[in-house]
Structure formats: C-alpha cells, structure tokens
Amino acid sequence: MADIQLGQYPAASHLIVHLSDTHFLDDEALLYGAVNTDSALHRALAQLDRSGRHPDAIVITGDVADRGEAGAYRRVRGVVEQAATRWGAEVLWVMGNHDKRETFRTELLREEAGDGPIDRVAFVNGLRIISLDTSVPGYHHGELSTAQLDWLAAELSEEAPHGTLLALHHPPIPTPLALMTVLELREQSKLAHVIRGTDVRAILGGHLHYSTHGIFAGIPVSVAAALCYTMDLSAPQRELLGVNGGQSLGLVHVYDDQIVHSILPVGTFDTVTHFPSSYLDTIEALTPTERTESFSRQV
C-alpha cells in the first residue's frame, strides 16, 4: 500500500545515508586494542536494513581506514557494497586524513594508483554529490588547493536538477575542542567564495568524531559522528577524550525546498512505547478530522 500524506510535506525525493570515520584496521584488529570497528559498521547497516528505509546513496566522509591498509579497505568495501547492492544504492567514498591516496584508489575505487587529490562527482536521480579531498599527505589538518577550488567552481557553474550536496572530511565550522582546531580545514574563506550563491544545498563532513551542525557560507553543515569512537564533549575543558560509545550515523532526507538531517544512534535500546504499523494503517484510513481526534487530541 502506498504511503498516504498525513502532514504538510510529501515524501522526500532522496534518502542519503551519511557514515564517517570507520577507521578500519587490517586483520580485524581492534582500534586502540578496544574498539571493534567491524561490529559497529555491521550494526549500523543492520539497523538500516531492518527499518526498510533503503537509501539512494551511502556517503562515507573519510577516515575509512585508520592506517590506509589495503586489507582494511577491502574489508570495509565488501561490507558497504554488499548493503548498497541489496538496497540499490550508490556508494561515495571521501578521503580523510588517516586515508592513503594510493591504496584508497586501488582498493576502494578500483582505479590505478596515484597520489593526486581524489575529487569526484556523482549524480543520484538528479541530485549531484561532489566529494572533495581535503586531506594533506603526512598531516592531519585539511587544505584545498587552488586547482581543486577552480575545479569545484567549474563543476558548480551549471546547476543540477535537485541541487548539490558537498561531501568532505574536514567540516568548515568551528569546534569547541581546542586541540581539534589545529586540525581544521585551513583558509576556509576560499571555499566559501566558491560555493556561496551556488546550488550547494548542504555540506556533509566527518573528522570531529561527534555529531554537530552549523552554517557555512549560508549553507547548512552536518557532521556525522564517527562509527569507531566518539569525542566526549563533557570531558574537562582543554582535554580531548575519545570514548567507545555514542556512535551514530546520519540520515539526509532531501525535499524540494529543504534538506533534513537526522541522527540514528547505533545500538540496542529498551523499548518504552510502540505504535505498530497496523496502527498507522488505521490512522491512514481515517479522514483528516478523524485523525486529529484519534491521535492529536489529548486524553
């Protein structure tokens, strides 16, 4: 049965799953000897599969492998591509500061080895997604070259039917974590100059290891929390504390006039209330007035 529009908005035209910072290691090694990165990714994708919400694309915004190892890339690629095939979704890989360009190319993109920036464009049912490589080989901060910015400007010179999402690792927004400011994307004003006034509707980022949102050049920015470990924002000031908890992924719903970002925590939680699908069937069968009286009226 087709979904009936109950509120003011029709269904989203696109659903994008936003993952970040999987930090896989070779031979299924535990990250810092404690974090099972494979398990976190498997749980996240299983939760999505169980929901029945099949995305149009999966965007992974960098630090796919913690040390850029070929075996780590092959393993994470296998897990993600299996889910993508099942859902009929595109997969877009974005370079992070922990990634290595040569193995990223050969093992994730199945291309010939090369050490240049990995910038790509994909169209998903009229929605353009541009992945921009902000990594700096040998360093953890982010930069964009003049050549990359010129390339981006040329790509954005023509609008896409459903607009553009820009995906990069280093998000162009402030962070309250003092140490992380050293590792931010540098000279952000140059990127702002290129994208301001274009059809870029949202920016997807990673790197910070906690979920956060902001505005850059008038464009909403959504940062997905890492799937490996997250930063504890309640840690004492001036400390940088990573914890094995709080992992989540982002759901990006694209509408004609706006984009909505939601956070899906990864894990199993106690159920405290539940309305089954049969209840929604009942509500959909009612008139608008009956729906209001049945579900909106307080009892």
C-alpha positions as CSV (number, residue, x, y, z in Angstrom):
1,M,0.0,0.0,0.0
2,A,1.4,3.4,-0.9
3,D,2.1,5.9,1.9
4,I,-0.7,8.4,2.4
5,Q,0.4,12.0,3.0
6,L,-0.7,12.8,6.5
7,G,1.0,16.2,7.1
8,Q,2.0,19.2,5.1
9,Y,5.0,17.6,3.3
10,P,5.2,14.9,0.7
11,A,7.8,12.2,1.0
12,A,11.4,13.1,0.5
13,S,12.8,12.8,-3.1
14,H,16.1,11.3,-1.9
15,L,17.4,9.5,1.2
16,I,21.2,9.6,1.7
17,V,22.9,7.7,4.5
18,H,25.9,9.6,5.9
19,L,28.6,7.5,7.6
20,S,32.0,8.7,8.7
21,D,35.3,7.7,10.4
22,T,35.1,3.9,10.3
23,H,38.9,3.7,11.0
24,F,39.2,0.0,10.0
25,L,42.4,-1.8,10.7
26,D,44.0,-4.8,8.8
27,D,43.2,-8.3,10.0
28,E,40.1,-7.1,12.0
29,A,42.4,-5.7,14.7
30,L,40.7,-3.7,17.5
31,L,41.3,0.0,17.3
32,Y,43.4,1.1,20.3
33,G,43.0,-2.5,21.4
34,A,39.4,-1.8,22.4
35,V,37.1,-0.8,19.6
36,N,35.6,-3.4,17.3
37,T,35.2,-1.3,14.2
38,D,33.7,-4.1,12.1
39,S,30.9,-4.7,14.6
40,A,29.9,-1.0,14.7
41,L,29.6,-0.9,10.9
42,H,27.7,-4.2,10.7
43,R,25.3,-3.0,13.5
44,A,24.7,0.4,11.7
45,L,23.9,-1.2,8.4
46,A,21.7,-3.9,10.0
47,Q,19.6,-1.2,11.7
48,L,19.0,0.5,8.4
49,D,18.2,-2.8,6.7
50,R,15.7,-3.6,9.5
51,S,14.0,-0.3,9.1
52,G,13.1,-1.0,5.4
53,R,14.3,2.5,4.5
54,H,16.5,1.9,1.5
55,P,18.8,4.9,0.7
56,D,19.6,6.2,-2.7
57,A,23.2,6.6,-1.8
58,I,25.7,5.9,1.0
59,V,28.3,8.7,1.6
60,I,31.3,7.9,3.8
61,T,33.1,11.1,4.7
62,G,36.6,9.9,5.3
63,D,39.0,8.1,7.6
64,V,37.7,4.8,6.1
65,A,40.9,3.0,7.2
66,D,42.9,4.1,10.3
67,R,46.3,3.4,8.6
68,G,45.4,3.2,5.0
69,E,46.0,-0.5,4.9
70,A,44.9,-2.4,1.8
71,G,43.2,-5.2,3.7
72,A,41.2,-2.7,5.8
73,Y,39.9,-1.0,2.7
74,R,38.9,-4.3,1.1
75,R,37.1,-5.4,4.2
76,V,35.1,-2.2,4.7
77,R,34.4,-2.0,0.9
78,G,32.9,-5.5,1.0
79,V,30.6,-4.7,3.9
80,V,29.3,-1.4,2.5
81,E,29.0,-2.6,-1.1
82,Q,27.0,-5.7,-0.1
83,A,24.5,-3.5,1.7
84,A,24.5,-1.0,-1.2
85,T,23.8,-3.7,-3.7
86,R,20.9,-5.0,-1.6
87,W,19.4,-1.6,-1.5
88,G,20.2,-0.4,-5.0
89,A,22.3,2.5,-3.6
90,E,25.3,4.4,-4.9
91,V,28.4,4.4,-2.7
92,L,30.6,7.5,-2.5
93,W,33.9,7.3,-0.7
94,V,35.6,10.5,0.6
95,M,39.2,10.9,1.5
96,G,40.2,11.6,5.2
97,N,43.4,12.5,6.9
98,H,44.0,8.9,8.0
99,D,43.4,7.6,4.5
100,K,46.2,6.9,2.0
101,R,45.5,8.1,-1.6
102,E,47.2,5.3,-3.4
103,T,45.5,2.4,-1.6
104,F,42.3,4.4,-1.4
105,R,42.3,4.5,-5.2
106,T,43.3,0.9,-5.8
107,E,41.2,-0.8,-3.1
108,L,38.1,1.3,-2.8
109,L,37.7,3.0,-6.2
110,R,39.4,0.1,-8.2
111,E,41.5,2.6,-10.1
112,E,45.2,2.8,-10.9
113,A,47.4,4.1,-8.1
114,G,48.1,7.8,-7.9
115,D,48.9,10.4,-5.3
116,G,46.8,13.4,-6.5
117,P,43.6,14.6,-4.7
118,I,40.6,12.4,-5.1
119,D,37.7,14.7,-6.1
120,R,34.6,13.1,-7.7
121,V,31.1,13.9,-8.9
122,A,28.2,11.5,-8.8
123,F,24.5,12.1,-9.9
124,V,21.9,10.2,-8.0
125,N,18.4,10.7,-9.5
126,G,19.2,14.3,-10.4
127,L,20.9,15.1,-7.1
128,R,24.6,15.9,-7.5
129,I,27.0,14.8,-4.8
130,I,30.5,16.2,-5.0
131,S,33.2,14.5,-2.9
132,L,36.1,16.9,-2.2
133,D,39.5,15.7,-0.9
134,T,40.6,18.0,1.9
135,S,43.5,15.6,3.1
136,V,47.1,16.7,3.2
137,P,49.5,13.8,2.9
138,G,51.6,13.4,6.0
139,Y,49.4,15.7,8.1
140,H,46.0,15.6,9.9
141,H,44.7,19.1,9.1
142,G,42.8,19.9,6.0
143,E,43.6,22.1,2.9
144,L,42.2,22.7,-0.6
145,S,44.5,23.7,-3.4
146,T,43.8,26.5,-5.9
147,A,43.4,23.8,-8.6
148,Q,40.8,22.0,-6.6
149,L,38.8,25.1,-5.9
150,D,38.9,26.0,-9.6
151,W,37.7,22.5,-10.5
152,L,34.9,22.9,-8.0
153,A,33.9,26.2,-9.3
154,A,33.7,24.8,-12.9
155,E,31.5,21.9,-11.7
156,L,29.1,24.2,-9.9
157,S,28.8,26.6,-12.8
158,E,25.8,24.6,-14.0
159,E,23.0,23.7,-11.6
160,A,21.8,20.2,-11.0
161,P,18.1,19.3,-11.2
162,H,17.9,18.6,-7.4
163,G,20.8,20.7,-6.4
164,T,24.2,19.6,-4.9
165,L,25.5,18.0,-1.7
166,L,29.2,18.7,-1.0
167,A,30.9,15.9,1.0
168,L,34.3,16.5,2.6
169,H,36.2,15.2,5.6
170,H,37.2,18.4,7.4
171,P,34.0,20.3,8.1
172,P,34.2,24.1,7.6
173,I,32.6,25.0,11.0
174,P,34.1,25.8,14.4
175,T,34.7,23.2,17.1
176,P,34.7,23.8,20.9
177,L,37.6,21.2,21.2
178,A,40.7,23.3,21.4
179,L,43.1,20.6,20.1
180,M,40.9,19.9,17.1
181,T,41.1,23.5,15.9
182,V,44.8,22.7,15.0
183,L,43.4,20.0,12.6
184,E,40.7,22.1,11.0
185,L,40.3,22.9,7.3
186,R,42.5,25.9,6.7
187,E,41.7,29.0,4.6
188,Q,38.0,28.3,4.7
189,S,37.2,31.7,3.2
190,K,38.4,30.5,-0.2
191,L,35.9,27.6,-0.2
192,A,33.2,30.0,0.9
193,H,33.9,32.3,-2.0
194,V,33.5,29.3,-4.5
195,I,30.3,27.8,-3.1
196,R,28.3,30.9,-1.9
197,G,25.4,31.5,-4.2
198,T,25.6,28.1,-6.0
199,D,23.2,25.2,-5.8
200,V,25.0,23.6,-2.9
201,R,22.2,22.8,-0.5
202,A,24.1,21.0,2.3
203,I,27.7,20.1,3.3
204,L,28.4,16.7,4.8
205,G,31.5,16.2,6.9
206,G,33.3,14.0,9.4
207,H,36.6,14.2,11.2
208,L,35.4,15.6,14.5
209,H,34.1,12.3,16.0
210,Y,30.9,13.8,17.3
211,S,27.7,14.9,15.6
212,T,27.4,18.6,15.1
213,H,25.7,21.1,12.8
214,G,26.4,24.7,11.6
215,I,26.2,27.1,8.8
216,F,29.0,27.9,6.3
217,A,28.6,30.5,3.5
218,G,24.9,30.4,4.1
219,I,24.8,26.6,3.7
220,P,23.9,24.1,6.4
221,V,26.7,21.8,7.5
222,S,26.0,18.4,9.1
223,V,28.9,16.4,10.7
224,A,28.3,12.6,11.3
225,A,29.7,11.2,14.4
226,A,32.4,8.5,14.0
227,L,31.4,4.9,13.8
228,C,34.5,3.8,15.7
229,Y,34.7,6.0,18.8
230,T,33.4,9.5,19.7
231,M,34.7,12.6,21.5
232,D,33.3,13.2,24.9
233,L,32.1,16.8,24.9
234,S,31.6,16.6,28.7
235,A,35.3,15.9,29.3
236,P,37.2,18.5,31.4
237,Q,38.0,21.6,29.4
238,R,41.3,21.5,27.4
239,E,41.2,17.7,27.4
240,L,40.5,15.5,24.3
241,L,38.8,12.3,25.4
242,G,37.7,9.6,23.0
243,V,35.1,7.0,24.2
244,N,33.7,3.8,23.0
245,G,30.1,5.0,22.8
246,G,27.8,7.4,21.2
247,Q,28.4,6.1,17.7
248,S,25.8,7.1,15.2
249,L,25.1,7.8,11.5
250,G,23.2,10.5,9.7
251,L,20.1,10.3,7.6
252,V,19.8,13.0,5.0
253,H,16.2,13.5,3.6
254,V,16.1,15.7,0.5
255,Y,12.9,17.6,-0.2
256,D,12.1,20.1,-2.9
257,D,12.5,23.1,-0.7
258,Q,14.7,21.8,2.2
259,I,17.1,19.1,3.5
260,V,16.5,17.5,6.8
261,H,19.4,15.9,8.8
262,S,18.6,13.2,11.4
263,I,20.8,11.2,13.7
264,L,20.5,7.4,14.1
265,P,22.2,6.1,17.2
266,V,23.9,2.7,16.7
267,G,23.0,0.1,19.3
268,T,20.2,-1.8,21.0
269,F,17.9,0.1,23.4
270,D,15.0,-0.7,25.7
271,T,11.6,-0.1,24.1
272,V,9.4,2.2,26.2
273,T,6.5,2.9,23.8
274,H,5.4,1.3,20.5
275,F,2.9,2.0,17.8
276,P,2.9,-0.8,15.3
277,S,2.5,-0.4,11.5
278,S,-1.1,-1.7,11.8
279,Y,-1.9,1.5,13.9
280,L,-0.6,3.7,11.1
281,D,-2.8,1.7,8.7
282,T,-5.8,2.6,10.9
283,I,-4.9,6.3,11.0
284,E,-4.4,6.5,7.2
285,A,-7.9,5.1,6.7
286,L,-9.5,8.0,8.7
287,T,-10.4,11.4,7.4
288,P,-8.2,14.4,8.4
289,T,-10.6,15.4,11.1
290,E,-10.9,11.9,12.5
291,R,-7.1,11.6,12.5
292,T,-6.8,14.8,14.6
293,E,-9.4,13.5,17.1
294,S,-8.0,10.0,17.2
295,F,-4.2,10.8,17.5
296,S,-3.8,14.5,18.3
297,R,-6.4,15.1,20.9
298,Q,-5.1,14.7,24.4
299,V,-6.8,12.2,26.7
